[in-house]
Amino acid sequence: MTLPVKERADVAAELLASLDEEPAENAAEVEAAWAHEIERRARRVMNGESVGEPWEDVRARVVQRLTER
């Protein structure tokens, strides 16, 4: 927790990547899957199905949960 935010983000990304059972063999396939997910989420927002939450609220909730441990 004493690392700068950028370095913590890098560590978190590496940890998450280490959870993948197999490395992605086809980067284009992974990119297409992400594009599909982004489009799905955007459609939900545009249709009023998802309104999202302000970043400040989400961040405060995460900080609270982390400090409760």
Beta strands, then each sheet from edge to edge (+ up, - down):
end
